[in-house]
Amino acid sequence: MTVVRRAGLALLLTAAVLVGFVGVTHWIMNIFIFTVMYAGLATGWNLVGGFAGYTSLGHAAFFGIGAYAMDVTFEHHSIGAGYVPFAILPFIGIGVAALSIPLGWIAMRTRAATFAIVTITLLFVVQTLAFNLKSITHGSQGMGITPPPFALHTYERPFYVAMLAMLVLALLITWYVQRSKLGLALAAIRDDEDKAHGVGVHVTAVKLIAFSTSVAIASMIGAVWAYYVLFIYPQFAVDPLISIGIVLMVFLGGKGTLWGPALGALIVVPAQQYFAYELGASKLYLIAYAGLFLVIMLFLPQGIIPSLASWADRNRHRRARTLSGGQLVSPPLHELLP
Amino acid sequence: MGALLSLDGVVAGYNQGLVLKGVNLSVDASEVTCLIGPNGAGKSTVLKTVSGLLKPISGTVCFDSEDITSLSTHERLRRGIVHVPQDRSLFPAMTVWDNVLMGAHIVRDHAAIRSRLATVVEMFPIVERRRQAHAGSLSGGEQKIVEIARTMMLDPKLILLDEPSIGLDPRSRRLVFDTIRELTKAGRTVLLVEQNARSGLAVAQHGAILEGGVVKLEGTGLSLLDDPLVAQLYLGAVAPTTSVASRATGVLPSPNSISALKEPQ
């Protein structure tokens, strides 16, 4: 990574943290939190949907499981208030990752559209369980958490920082995956699973690693969300619109890229939140979702970042050819070697 | 050079029945051995038996003085036997560079990967020249070259090539056969199965004709090219009497082998 890139990243991270400390109104801060939350969810989803090519519509189930895990922990085990509940996030992540292995092992025996259907079925199974396991979830009555004793004027700040930490974690994992054999193996699986097996990729293990990591991130974000919103019920915590929103953001920003999903969230969530505030509970923003999907399919089938990358690549090649009198100039070999 | 690979009385087949009915074949190190024969003779089955995709019913497969008959595909891969199948095996949506890197997926030594990559780039300039191109956007011949380049990432001792020129135009075919020559110059051993018998034998130091699941005739590539019966059966009826043929050396077919070739197919 070049010095300029490192400096840029440090600047971006500092700016993202500082955003949580500027004195803005609660509803603006709320938009920040939801933007960062969806950026984390989309970046995590990208591991399995973007890199492995398995379009999961069931991530909201794991988001909901994380949310319920937080509320159940509050109710059945006294974990205190304030910042302490944030400390149980890793345990929720590890627990959900372990739970997801048998589920993923079964679901990932299917591919493409069948996998999408299997995962959305899983979502409704989890929602139905949330309705019916009343002794644990209180069914449709929902579950509440006692509000944390945070100062009113900075109430959202800890949640923003926690969501940002989840996003950074998801980005770091994605960054590592992109540069490792795991990323290459996932790309091979996305391209042709049988051929990937042929070159020695342990296909099932690689897919399960991506799936469990991805849903672990979703569950931890769900847990932070549950602590933030204080009251959850099945349709709210296990909501298909969460899954659809995530997929939309990844497709808009660019599948299989590091920054694409976060960029997609940065565009979609503020717009969605703004329209939700403006148009009340009319859910007209869903029409905007559909419109955005159409725009992506028609004009940006690869997503924003891959389209920009292709455009920049074409320009660079054209410039290189012009400079070298028609010959393509290659970088030195040491820059290409892993 | 001694034999790197030898098959002794190999009998193998699928559910439908036996395909190989006692194949005896030896492949010398740093040479190209070309296996030709009619459709259904068992040429590809020989390669599958060597790479471990198919377990023989009887007989032995020895590689580098070791009996590998019972070893798995992975273990054979680790010993340096790689199989380039007839079908396109590249990942079309991945770049040429990533495809080549995938060749070293089972290699854990990063220094070895870097060194092999440098060798591959030097040996196959297309890898660097088209490194960012999607493999699916390359021509058939280029894809085959990249496939061969990818196998080099495993630093193979023996490369099994199954009909590498199938479906290629003449220019691409020449490119592929030139690459096969380069492989032997680099000290690799190649067992080549080829429908295009003339090109296959021309590039091979050793040739064998497989028919009905057994090797019916062996000789140097050039001697087989010069054989009138081989010419009649596999080279389009006209035996080459060119200077190439006159340079033929090695084992000539015995009268028995020739009469066997005359048997109705």
Boltz contact constraints between the chains, C-beta under 6 A:
constraints:
  - contact:
      token1: [A, 184]
      token2: [B, 101]
      max_distance: 6.0
  - contact:
      token1: [A, 187]
      token2: [B, 94]
      max_distance: 6.0
  - contact:
      token1: [A, 188]
      token2: [B, 91]
      max_distance: 6.0
  - contact:
      token1: [A, 188]
      token2: [B, 102]
      max_distance: 6.0
  - contact:
      token1: [A, 191]
      token2: [B, 91]
      max_distance: 6.0
  - contact:
      token1: [A, 191]
      token2: [B, 93]
      max_distance: 6.0
  - contact:
      token1: [A, 191]
      token2: [B, 94]
      max_distance: 6.0
  - contact:
      token1: [A, 192]
      token2: [B, 91]
      max_distance: 6.0
  - contact:
      token1: [A, 195]
      token2: [B, 89]
      max_distance: 6.0
  - contact:
      token1: [A, 199]
      token2: [B, 102]
      max_distance: 6.0
  - contact:
      token1: [A, 199]
      token2: [B, 105]
      max_distance: 6.0
  - contact:
      token1: [A, 200]
      token2: [B, 105]
      max_distance: 6.0
  - contact:
      token1: [A, 200]
      token2: [B, 106]
      max_distance: 6.0
  - contact:
      token1: [A, 201]
      token2: [B, 105]
      max_distance: 6.0
  - contact:
      token1: [A, 330]
      token2: [B, 128]
      max_distance: 6.0
  - contact:
      token1: [A, 337]
      token2: [B, 114]
      max_distance: 6.0
  - contact:
      token1: [A, 337]
      token2: [B, 117]
      max_distance: 6.0
